Amino acid sequence: MMRENPSICVTVQVQTVATSWRAKITAPSIARALELAGAERSGRRVSVVFPVDPEEFFAGTAPETNVAALEPAIAA
């Protein structure tokens, strides 16, 4: 039997030199969510979008991660 781990769900903003977008990511931790968004890639800035929605944050249990692209972020 495969054991499911508790998961969280956060929205992250990803910025590159040319563009910016948001994604909703379900993962075992915030650190893993940032990693999935490409935080380790050169030239990318990845940050959690605050405030975090408390009703979405605790995603329950999930056997794997999930990344859902959202609309392109509006430039400030």
PyMOL Python script that loads the backbone (N, CA, C, O; Angstrom):
from pymol import cmd

cmd.read_pdbstr("""\
ATOM      1  N   MET A   1       0.849  -1.180   0.000  1.00  0.00           N
ATOM      2  CA  MET A   1       0.000   0.000   0.000  1.00  0.00           C
ATOM      3  C   MET A   1       0.897   1.248   0.000  1.00  0.00           C
ATOM      4  O   MET A   1       1.805   1.371   0.822  1.00  0.00           O
ATOM      5  N   MET A   2       0.627   2.165  -0.933  1.00  0.00           N
ATOM      6  CA  MET A   2       1.414   3.388  -1.024  1.00  0.00           C
ATOM      7  C   MET A   2       0.931   4.401   0.005  1.00  0.00           C
ATOM      8  O   MET A   2      -0.264   4.681   0.097  1.00  0.00           O
ATOM      9  N   ARG A   3       1.856   4.944   0.772  1.00  0.00           N
ATOM     10  CA  ARG A   3       1.512   5.917   1.806  1.00  0.00           C
ATOM     11  C   ARG A   3       1.444   7.311   1.205  1.00  0.00           C
ATOM     12  O   ARG A   3       2.373   7.746   0.524  1.00  0.00           O
ATOM     13  N   GLU A   4       0.353   8.004   1.455  1.00  0.00           N
ATOM     14  CA  GLU A   4       0.195   9.363   0.952  1.00  0.00           C
ATOM     15  C   GLU A   4       0.724  10.344   1.983  1.00  0.00           C
ATOM     16  O   GLU A   4       0.547  10.143   3.184  1.00  0.00           O
ATOM     17  N   ASN A   5       1.375  11.409   1.518  1.00  0.00           N
ATOM     18  CA  ASN A   5       1.944  12.421   2.402  1.00  0.00           C
ATOM     19  C   ASN A   5       1.056  13.648   2.439  1.00  0.00           C
ATOM     20  O   ASN A   5       0.404  13.972   1.446  1.00  0.00           O
ATOM     21  N   PRO A   6       1.020  14.333   3.567  1.00  0.00           N
ATOM     22  CA  PRO A   6       0.275  15.595   3.626  1.00  0.00           C
ATOM     23  C   PRO A   6       0.850  16.577   2.608  1.00  0.00           C
ATOM     24  O   PRO A   6       2.063  16.629   2.407  1.00  0.00           O
ATOM     25  N   SER A   7      -0.011  17.343   1.976  1.00  0.00           N
ATOM     26  CA  SER A   7       0.424  18.303   0.966  1.00  0.00           C
ATOM     27  C   SER A   7      -0.099  19.695   1.266  1.00  0.00           C
ATOM     28  O   SER A   7      -1.082  19.879   1.984  1.00  0.00           O
ATOM     29  N   ILE A   8       0.592  20.667   0.692  1.00  0.00           N
ATOM     30  CA  ILE A   8       0.146  22.060   0.770  1.00  0.00           C
ATOM     31  C   ILE A   8      -0.078  22.555  -0.656  1.00  0.00           C
ATOM     32  O   ILE A   8       0.398  21.953  -1.618  1.00  0.00           O
ATOM     33  N   CYS A   9      -0.802  23.647  -0.773  1.00  0.00           N
ATOM     34  CA  CYS A   9      -1.054  24.248  -2.076  1.00  0.00           C
ATOM     35  C   CYS A   9      -0.767  25.740  -1.969  1.00  0.00           C
ATOM     36  O   CYS A   9      -1.362  26.434  -1.144  1.00  0.00           O
ATOM     37  N   VAL A  10       0.151  26.236  -2.809  1.00  0.00           N
ATOM     38  CA  VAL A  10       0.492  27.652  -2.813  1.00  0.00           C
ATOM     39  C   VAL A  10       0.525  28.168  -4.242  1.00  0.00           C
ATOM     40  O   VAL A  10       0.725  27.406  -5.188  1.00  0.00           O
ATOM     41  N   THR A  11       0.328  29.466  -4.383  1.00  0.00           N
ATOM     42  CA  THR A  11       0.508  30.133  -5.668  1.00  0.00           C
ATOM     43  C   THR A  11       1.883  30.766  -5.655  1.00  0.00           C
ATOM     44  O   THR A  11       2.260  31.438  -4.695  1.00  0.00           O
ATOM     45  N   VAL A  12       2.632  30.547  -6.731  1.00  0.00           N
ATOM     46  CA  VAL A  12       3.965  31.137  -6.850  1.00  0.00           C
ATOM     47  C   VAL A  12       4.006  32.044  -8.062  1.00  0.00           C
ATOM     48  O   VAL A  12       3.291  31.836  -9.042  1.00  0.00           O
ATOM     49  N   GLN A  13       4.853  33.049  -7.977  1.00  0.00           N
ATOM     50  CA  GLN A  13       5.092  33.926  -9.118  1.00  0.00           C
ATOM     51  C   GLN A  13       6.491  33.629  -9.631  1.00  0.00           C
ATOM     52  O   GLN A  13       7.456  33.605  -8.867  1.00  0.00           O
ATOM     53  N   VAL A  14       6.587  33.404 -10.943  1.00  0.00           N
ATOM     54  CA  VAL A  14       7.861  33.101 -11.587  1.00  0.00           C
ATOM     55  C   VAL A  14       8.203  34.268 -12.497  1.00  0.00           C
ATOM     56  O   VAL A  14       7.395  34.669 -13.335  1.00  0.00           O
ATOM     57  N   GLN A  15       9.402  34.811 -12.330  1.00  0.00           N
ATOM     58  CA  GLN A  15       9.844  35.939 -13.141  1.00  0.00           C
ATOM     59  C   GLN A  15      11.135  35.584 -13.862  1.00  0.00           C
ATOM     60  O   GLN A  15      12.071  35.041 -13.274  1.00  0.00           O
ATOM     61  N   THR A  16      11.160  35.905 -15.147  1.00  0.00           N
ATOM     62  CA  THR A  16      12.385  35.807 -15.933  1.00  0.00           C
ATOM     63  C   THR A  16      12.654  37.193 -16.495  1.00  0.00           C
ATOM     64  O   THR A  16      11.896  38.127 -16.235  1.00  0.00           O
ATOM     65  N   VAL A  17      13.711  37.332 -17.251  1.00  0.00           N
ATOM     66  CA  VAL A  17      14.023  38.627 -17.857  1.00  0.00           C
ATOM     67  C   VAL A  17      12.908  39.052 -18.803  1.00  0.00           C
ATOM     68  O   VAL A  17      12.579  40.236 -18.878  1.00  0.00           O
ATOM     69  N   ALA A  18      12.326  38.107 -19.521  1.00  0.00           N
ATOM     70  CA  ALA A  18      11.354  38.425 -20.560  1.00  0.00           C
ATOM     71  C   ALA A  18       9.891  38.375 -20.128  1.00  0.00           C
ATOM     72  O   ALA A  18       9.056  39.043 -20.737  1.00  0.00           O
ATOM     73  N   THR A  19       9.558  37.602 -19.093  1.00  0.00           N
ATOM     74  CA  THR A  19       8.155  37.409 -18.762  1.00  0.00           C
ATOM     75  C   THR A  19       7.956  37.090 -17.282  1.00  0.00           C
ATOM     76  O   THR A  19       8.913  36.903 -16.531  1.00  0.00           O
ATOM     77  N   SER A  20       6.695  37.036 -16.891  1.00  0.00           N
ATOM     78  CA  SER A  20       6.324  36.719 -15.519  1.00  0.00           C
ATOM     79  C   SER A  20       4.989  35.981 -15.555  1.00  0.00           C
ATOM     80  O   SER A  20       4.097  36.349 -16.320  1.00  0.00           O
ATOM     81  N   TRP A  21       4.847  34.942 -14.734  1.00  0.00           N
ATOM     82  CA  TRP A  21       3.588  34.232 -14.671  1.00  0.00           C
ATOM     83  C   TRP A  21       3.398  33.636 -13.284  1.00  0.00           C
ATOM     84  O   TRP A  21       4.315  33.609 -12.462  1.00  0.00           O
ATOM     85  N   ARG A  22       2.164  33.152 -13.047  1.00  0.00           N
ATOM     86  CA  ARG A  22       1.826  32.532 -11.769  1.00  0.00           C
ATOM     87  C   ARG A  22       1.396  31.100 -11.998  1.00  0.00           C
ATOM     88  O   ARG A  22       0.862  30.750 -13.050  1.00  0.00           O
ATOM     89  N   ALA A  23       1.643  30.273 -10.984  1.00  0.00           N
ATOM     90  CA  ALA A  23       1.239  28.873 -11.033  1.00  0.00           C
ATOM     91  C   ALA A  23       0.774  28.457  -9.654  1.00  0.00           C
ATOM     92  O   ALA A  23       1.307  28.921  -8.646  1.00  0.00           O
ATOM     93  N   LYS A  24      -0.217  27.585  -9.609  1.00  0.00           N
ATOM     94  CA  LYS A  24      -0.695  27.023  -8.348  1.00  0.00           C
ATOM     95  C   LYS A  24      -0.061  25.636  -8.244  1.00  0.00           C
ATOM     96  O   LYS A  24      -0.226  24.802  -9.135  1.00  0.00           O
ATOM     97  N   ILE A  25       0.662  25.399  -7.154  1.00  0.00           N
ATOM     98  CA  ILE A  25       1.427  24.170  -7.008  1.00  0.00           C
ATOM     99  C   ILE A  25       1.029  23.436  -5.732  1.00  0.00           C
ATOM    100  O   ILE A  25       0.972  24.021  -4.650  1.00  0.00           O
ATOM    101  N   THR A  26       0.757  22.146  -5.884  1.00  0.00           N
ATOM    102  CA  THR A  26       0.511  21.275  -4.747  1.00  0.00           C
ATOM    103  C   THR A  26       1.747  20.398  -4.587  1.00  0.00           C
ATOM    104  O   THR A  26       2.170  19.729  -5.530  1.00  0.00           O
ATOM    105  N   ALA A  27       2.321  20.408  -3.390  1.00  0.00           N
ATOM    106  CA  ALA A  27       3.554  19.670  -3.128  1.00  0.00           C
ATOM    107  C   ALA A  27       3.632  19.338  -1.641  1.00  0.00           C
ATOM    108  O   ALA A  27       2.828  19.831  -0.849  1.00  0.00           O
ATOM    109  N   PRO A  28       4.598  18.505  -1.261  1.00  0.00           N
ATOM    110  CA  PRO A  28       4.736  18.155   0.154  1.00  0.00           C
ATOM    111  C   PRO A  28       5.206  19.313   1.034  1.00  0.00           C
ATOM    112  O   PRO A  28       4.981  19.292   2.244  1.00  0.00           O
ATOM    113  N   SER A  29       5.862  20.334   0.441  1.00  0.00           N
ATOM    114  CA  SER A  29       6.367  21.461   1.226  1.00  0.00           C
ATOM    115  C   SER A  29       6.479  22.703   0.341  1.00  0.00           C
ATOM    116  O   SER A  29       6.443  22.606  -0.885  1.00  0.00           O
ATOM    117  N   ILE A  30       6.614  23.858   0.970  1.00  0.00           N
ATOM    118  CA  ILE A  30       6.809  25.101   0.218  1.00  0.00           C
ATOM    119  C   ILE A  30       8.129  25.043  -0.534  1.00  0.00           C
ATOM    120  O   ILE A  30       8.202  25.475  -1.684  1.00  0.00           O
ATOM    121  N   ALA A  31       9.171  24.516   0.095  1.00  0.00           N
ATOM    122  CA  ALA A  31      10.472  24.399  -0.569  1.00  0.00           C
ATOM    123  C   ALA A  31      10.361  23.556  -1.838  1.00  0.00           C
ATOM    124  O   ALA A  31      10.950  23.905  -2.861  1.00  0.00           O
ATOM    125  N   ARG A  32       9.618  22.456  -1.786  1.00  0.00           N
ATOM    126  CA  ARG A  32       9.445  21.602  -2.969  1.00  0.00           C
ATOM    127  C   ARG A  32       8.626  22.324  -4.032  1.00  0.00           C
ATOM    128  O   ARG A  32       8.899  22.172  -5.223  1.00  0.00           O
ATOM    129  N   ALA A  33       7.638  23.099  -3.630  1.00  0.00           N
ATOM    130  CA  ALA A  33       6.836  23.870  -4.583  1.00  0.00           C
ATOM    131  C   ALA A  33       7.720  24.873  -5.335  1.00  0.00           C
ATOM    132  O   ALA A  33       7.602  25.022  -6.551  1.00  0.00           O
ATOM    133  N   LEU A  34       8.597  25.550  -4.609  1.00  0.00           N
ATOM    134  CA  LEU A  34       9.507  26.502  -5.253  1.00  0.00           C
ATOM    135  C   LEU A  34      10.473  25.779  -6.188  1.00  0.00           C
ATOM    136  O   LEU A  34      10.794  26.283  -7.264  1.00  0.00           O
ATOM    137  N   GLU A  35      10.927  24.618  -5.784  1.00  0.00           N
ATOM    138  CA  GLU A  35      11.814  23.817  -6.634  1.00  0.00           C
ATOM    139  C   GLU A  35      11.114  23.412  -7.925  1.00  0.00           C
ATOM    140  O   GLU A  35      11.705  23.493  -9.002  1.00  0.00           O
ATOM    141  N   LEU A  36       9.855  22.973  -7.826  1.00  0.00           N
ATOM    142  CA  LEU A  36       9.090  22.583  -9.005  1.00  0.00           C
ATOM    143  C   LEU A  36       8.869  23.760  -9.952  1.00  0.00           C
ATOM    144  O   LEU A  36       8.801  23.579 -11.168  1.00  0.00           O
ATOM    145  N   ALA A  37       8.757  24.958  -9.395  1.00  0.00           N
ATOM    146  CA  ALA A  37       8.543  26.158 -10.215  1.00  0.00           C
ATOM    147  C   ALA A  37       9.819  26.611 -10.910  1.00  0.00           C
ATOM    148  O   ALA A  37       9.791  27.537 -11.721  1.00  0.00           O
ATOM    149  N   GLY A  38      10.924  25.974 -10.601  1.00  0.00           N
ATOM    150  CA  GLY A  38      12.162  26.307 -11.288  1.00  0.00           C
ATOM    151  C   GLY A  38      13.056  27.267 -10.554  1.00  0.00           C
ATOM    152  O   GLY A  38      13.848  27.974 -11.177  1.00  0.00           O
ATOM    153  N   ALA A  39      12.949  27.309  -9.238  1.00  0.00           N
ATOM    154  CA  ALA A  39      13.755  28.244  -8.450  1.00  0.00           C
ATOM    155  C   ALA A  39      15.248  28.016  -8.636  1.00  0.00           C
ATOM    156  O   ALA A  39      16.045  28.938  -8.459  1.00  0.00           O
ATOM    157  N   GLU A  40      15.634  26.783  -8.995  1.00  0.00           N
ATOM    158  CA  GLU A  40      17.054  26.505  -9.151  1.00  0.00           C
ATOM    159  C   GLU A  40      17.591  26.894 -10.527  1.00  0.00           C
ATOM    160  O   GLU A  40      18.801  26.852 -10.749  1.00  0.00           O
ATOM    161  N   ARG A  41      16.722  27.266 -11.436  1.00  0.00           N
ATOM    162  CA  ARG A  41      17.169  27.642 -12.785  1.00  0.00           C
ATOM    163  C   ARG A  41      17.753  29.049 -12.795  1.00  0.00           C
ATOM    164  O   ARG A  41      17.199  29.974 -12.202  1.00  0.00           O
ATOM    165  N   SER A  42      18.853  29.185 -13.464  1.00  0.00           N
ATOM    166  CA  SER A  42      19.522  30.476 -13.566  1.00  0.00           C
ATOM    167  C   SER A  42      18.629  31.486 -14.284  1.00  0.00           C
ATOM    168  O   SER A  42      18.023  31.172 -15.308  1.00  0.00           O
ATOM    169  N   GLY A  43      18.555  32.681 -13.746  1.00  0.00           N
ATOM    170  CA  GLY A  43      17.765  33.733 -14.383  1.00  0.00           C
ATOM    171  C   GLY A  43      16.305  33.750 -13.991  1.00  0.00           C
ATOM    172  O   GLY A  43      15.550  34.579 -14.500  1.00  0.00           O
ATOM    173  N   ARG A  44      15.881  32.871 -13.110  1.00  0.00           N
ATOM    174  CA  ARG A  44      14.487  32.834 -12.654  1.00  0.00           C
ATOM    175  C   ARG A  44      14.400  33.251 -11.205  1.00  0.00           C
ATOM    176  O   ARG A  44      15.189  32.817 -10.365  1.00  0.00           O
ATOM    177  N   ARG A  45      13.430  34.102 -10.925  1.00  0.00           N
ATOM    178  CA  ARG A  45      13.093  34.431  -9.539  1.00  0.00           C
ATOM    179  C   ARG A  45      11.733  33.826  -9.261  1.00  0.00           C
ATOM    180  O   ARG A  45      10.778  34.053 -10.003  1.00  0.00           O
ATOM    181  N   VAL A  46      11.652  33.062  -8.198  1.00  0.00           N
ATOM    182  CA  VAL A  46      10.400  32.405  -7.838  1.00  0.00           C
ATOM    183  C   VAL A  46      10.062  32.790  -6.406  1.00  0.00           C
ATOM    184  O   VAL A  46      10.911  32.712  -5.518  1.00  0.00           O
ATOM    185  N   SER A  47       8.805  33.209  -6.184  1.00  0.00           N
ATOM    186  CA  SER A  47       8.394  33.582  -4.836  1.00  0.00           C
ATOM    187  C   SER A  47       6.953  33.158  -4.590  1.00  0.00           C
ATOM    188  O   SER A  47       6.150  33.044  -5.516  1.00  0.00           O
ATOM    189  N   VAL A  48       6.648  32.928  -3.324  1.00  0.00           N
ATOM    190  CA  VAL A  48       5.281  32.585  -2.927  1.00  0.00           C
ATOM    191  C   VAL A  48       4.457  33.863  -2.944  1.00  0.00           C
ATOM    192  O   VAL A  48       4.912  34.908  -2.479  1.00  0.00           O
ATOM    193  N   VAL A  49       3.242  33.780  -3.483  1.00  0.00           N
ATOM    194  CA  VAL A  49       2.335  34.922  -3.529  1.00  0.00           C
ATOM    195  C   VAL A  49       1.584  34.983  -2.197  1.00  0.00           C
ATOM    196  O   VAL A  49       0.926  34.023  -1.796  1.00  0.00           O
ATOM    197  N   PHE A  50       1.694  36.118  -1.528  1.00  0.00           N
ATOM    198  CA  PHE A  50       0.991  36.331  -0.263  1.00  0.00           C
ATOM    199  C   PHE A  50      -0.153  37.295  -0.467  1.00  0.00           C
ATOM    200  O   PHE A  50      -0.049  38.150  -1.347  1.00  0.00           O
ATOM    201  N   PRO A  51      -1.236  37.220   0.281  1.00  0.00           N
ATOM    202  CA  PRO A  51      -1.452  36.289   1.383  1.00  0.00           C
ATOM    203  C   PRO A  51      -1.799  34.899   0.850  1.00  0.00           C
ATOM    204  O   PRO A  51      -2.382  34.762  -0.225  1.00  0.00           O
ATOM    205  N   VAL A  52      -1.435  33.882   1.611  1.00  0.00           N
ATOM    206  CA  VAL A  52      -1.755  32.496   1.293  1.00  0.00           C
ATOM    207  C   VAL A  52      -3.197  32.244   1.717  1.00  0.00           C
ATOM    208  O   VAL A  52      -3.590  32.597   2.829  1.00  0.00           O
ATOM    209  N   ASP A  53      -3.987  31.630   0.831  1.00  0.00           N
ATOM    210  CA  ASP A  53      -5.382  31.316   1.138  1.00  0.00           C
ATOM    211  C   ASP A  53      -5.418  30.139   2.121  1.00  0.00           C
ATOM    212  O   ASP A  53      -5.038  29.026   1.758  1.00  0.00           O
ATOM    213  N   PRO A  54      -5.871  30.371   3.362  1.00  0.00           N
ATOM    214  CA  PRO A  54      -5.848  29.296   4.362  1.00  0.00           C
ATOM    215  C   PRO A  54      -6.737  28.110   3.988  1.00  0.00           C
ATOM    216  O   PRO A  54      -6.462  26.988   4.411  1.00  0.00           O
ATOM    217  N   GLU A  55      -7.787  28.329   3.213  1.00  0.00           N
ATOM    218  CA  GLU A  55      -8.674  27.229   2.833  1.00  0.00           C
ATOM    219  C   GLU A  55      -8.043  26.344   1.767  1.00  0.00           C
ATOM    220  O   GLU A  55      -8.393  25.168   1.661  1.00  0.00           O
ATOM    221  N   GLU A  56      -7.112  26.889   0.969  1.00  0.00           N
ATOM    222  CA  GLU A  56      -6.439  26.106  -0.060  1.00  0.00           C
ATOM    223  C   GLU A  56      -5.092  25.571   0.407  1.00  0.00           C
ATOM    224  O   GLU A  56      -4.596  24.592  -0.150  1.00  0.00           O
ATOM    225  N   PHE A  57      -4.486  26.196   1.426  1.00  0.00           N
ATOM    226  CA  PHE A  57      -3.134  25.847   1.823  1.00  0.00           C
ATOM    227  C   PHE A  57      -2.990  24.377   2.202  1.00  0.00           C
ATOM    228  O   PHE A  57      -2.082  23.700   1.719  1.00  0.00           O
ATOM    229  N   PHE A  58      -3.873  23.880   3.059  1.00  0.00           N
ATOM    230  CA  PHE A  58      -3.799  22.483   3.465  1.00  0.00           C
ATOM    231  C   PHE A  58      -4.569  21.642   2.450  1.00  0.00           C
ATOM    232  O   PHE A  58      -5.796  21.555   2.494  1.00  0.00           O
ATOM    233  N   ALA A  59      -3.830  21.034   1.546  1.00  0.00           N
ATOM    234  CA  ALA A  59      -4.436  20.313   0.433  1.00  0.00           C
ATOM    235  C   ALA A  59      -4.821  18.887   0.783  1.00  0.00           C
ATOM    236  O   ALA A  59      -5.269  18.138  -0.086  1.00  0.00           O
ATOM    237  N   GLY A  60      -4.657  18.503   2.024  1.00  0.00           N
ATOM    238  CA  GLY A  60      -4.968  17.133   2.419  1.00  0.00           C
ATOM    239  C   GLY A  60      -3.809  16.221   2.104  1.00  0.00           C
ATOM    240  O   GLY A  60      -2.656  16.563   2.367  1.00  0.00           O
ATOM    241  N   THR A  61      -4.101  15.062   1.542  1.00  0.00           N
ATOM    242  CA  THR A  61      -3.043  14.132   1.175  1.00  0.00           C
ATOM    243  C   THR A  61      -3.053  13.937  -0.331  1.00  0.00           C
ATOM    244  O   THR A  61      -4.109  13.917  -0.963  1.00  0.00           O
ATOM    245  N   ALA A  62      -1.874  13.795  -0.889  1.00  0.00           N
ATOM    246  CA  ALA A  62      -1.746  13.584  -2.328  1.00  0.00           C
ATOM    247  C   ALA A  62      -0.539  12.689  -2.575  1.00  0.00           C
ATOM    248  O   ALA A  62       0.510  12.883  -1.961  1.00  0.00           O
ATOM    249  N   PRO A  63      -0.676  11.718  -3.461  1.00  0.00           N
ATOM    250  CA  PRO A  63       0.437  10.817  -3.731  1.00  0.00           C
ATOM    251  C   PRO A  63       1.531  11.433  -4.588  1.00  0.00           C
ATOM    252  O   PRO A  63       2.640  10.900  -4.646  1.00  0.00           O
ATOM    253  N   GLU A  64       1.242  12.544  -5.253  1.00  0.00           N
ATOM    254  CA  GLU A  64       2.230  13.189  -6.108  1.00  0.00           C
ATOM    255  C   GLU A  64       2.009  14.691  -6.124  1.00  0.00           C
ATOM    256  O   GLU A  64       1.046  15.193  -5.544  1.00  0.00           O
ATOM    257  N   THR A  65       2.905  15.403  -6.790  1.00  0.00           N
ATOM    258  CA  THR A  65       2.788  16.855  -6.881  1.00  0.00           C
ATOM    259  C   THR A  65       1.926  17.244  -8.071  1.00  0.00           C
ATOM    260  O   THR A  65       1.663  16.433  -8.959  1.00  0.00           O
ATOM    261  N   ASN A  66       1.495  18.495  -8.074  1.00  0.00           N
ATOM    262  CA  ASN A  66       0.658  19.010  -9.145  1.00  0.00           C
ATOM    263  C   ASN A  66       1.019  20.465  -9.395  1.00  0.00           C
ATOM    264  O   ASN A  66       1.172  21.242  -8.453  1.00  0.00           O
ATOM    265  N   VAL A  67       1.155  20.833 -10.661  1.00  0.00           N
ATOM    266  CA  VAL A  67       1.435  22.212 -11.038  1.00  0.00           C
ATOM    267  C   VAL A  67       0.366  22.647 -12.023  1.00  0.00           C
ATOM    268  O   VAL A  67       0.170  22.001 -13.052  1.00  0.00           O
ATOM    269  N   ALA A  68      -0.327  23.735 -11.717  1.00  0.00           N
ATOM    270  CA  ALA A  68      -1.353  24.271 -12.609  1.00  0.00           C
ATOM    271  C   ALA A  68      -0.984  25.697 -12.987  1.00  0.00           C
ATOM    272  O   ALA A  68      -0.870  26.564 -12.120  1.00  0.00           O
ATOM    273  N   ALA A  69      -0.798  25.941 -14.268  1.00  0.00           N
ATOM    274  CA  ALA A  69      -0.453  27.287 -14.725  1.00  0.00           C
ATOM    275  C   ALA A  69      -1.662  28.197 -14.585  1.00  0.00           C
ATOM    276  O   ALA A  69      -2.792  27.814 -14.886  1.00  0.00           O
ATOM    277  N   LEU A  70      -1.394  29.417 -14.120  1.00  0.00           N
ATOM    278  CA  LEU A  70      -2.437  30.423 -14.023  1.00  0.00           C
ATOM    279  C   LEU A  70      -2.169  31.494 -15.072  1.00  0.00           C
ATOM    280  O   LEU A  70      -1.282  31.335 -15.910  1.00  0.00           O
ATOM    281  N   GLU A  71      -2.917  32.565 -15.032  1.00  0.00           N
ATOM    282  CA  GLU A  71      -2.757  33.655 -15.991  1.00  0.00           C
ATOM    283  C   GLU A  71      -1.383  34.299 -15.858  1.00  0.00           C
ATOM    284  O   GLU A  71      -0.776  34.258 -14.788  1.00  0.00           O
ATOM    285  N   PRO A  72      -0.887  34.898 -16.952  1.00  0.00           N
ATOM    286  CA  PRO A  72       0.371  35.637 -16.843  1.00  0.00           C
ATOM    287  C   PRO A  72       0.222  36.747 -15.798  1.00  0.00           C
ATOM    288  O   PRO A  72      -0.823  37.391 -15.708  1.00  0.00           O
ATOM    289  N   ALA A  73       1.248  36.956 -15.035  1.00  0.00           N
ATOM    290  CA  ALA A  73       1.221  38.001 -14.011  1.00  0.00           C
ATOM    291  C   ALA A  73       1.255  39.365 -14.677  1.00  0.00           C
ATOM    292  O   ALA A  73       1.849  39.528 -15.743  1.00  0.00           O
ATOM    293  N   ILE A  74       0.627  40.330 -14.058  1.00  0.00           N
ATOM    294  CA  ILE A  74       0.602  41.706 -14.573  1.00  0.00           C
ATOM    295  C   ILE A  74       1.872  42.413 -14.099  1.00  0.00           C
ATOM    296  O   ILE A  74       2.189  42.407 -12.909  1.00  0.00           O
ATOM    297  N   ALA A  75       2.579  43.009 -15.020  1.00  0.00           N
ATOM    298  CA  ALA A  75       3.803  43.729 -14.655  1.00  0.00           C
ATOM    299  C   ALA A  75       3.471  44.932 -13.794  1.00  0.00           C
ATOM    300  O   ALA A  75       2.489  45.634 -14.039  1.00  0.00           O
ATOM    301  N   ALA A  76       4.290  45.163 -12.794  1.00  0.00           N
ATOM    302  CA  ALA A  76       4.044  46.288 -11.875  1.00  0.00           C
ATOM    303  C   ALA A  76       4.574  47.569 -12.442  1.00  0.00           C
ATOM    304  O   ALA A  76       4.458  48.619 -11.810  1.00  0.00           O
TER     305      ALA A  76
END
""", "prot")
cmd.dss("prot")
cmd.show_as("cartoon", "prot")
cmd.util.cbc("prot")
cmd.orient("prot")
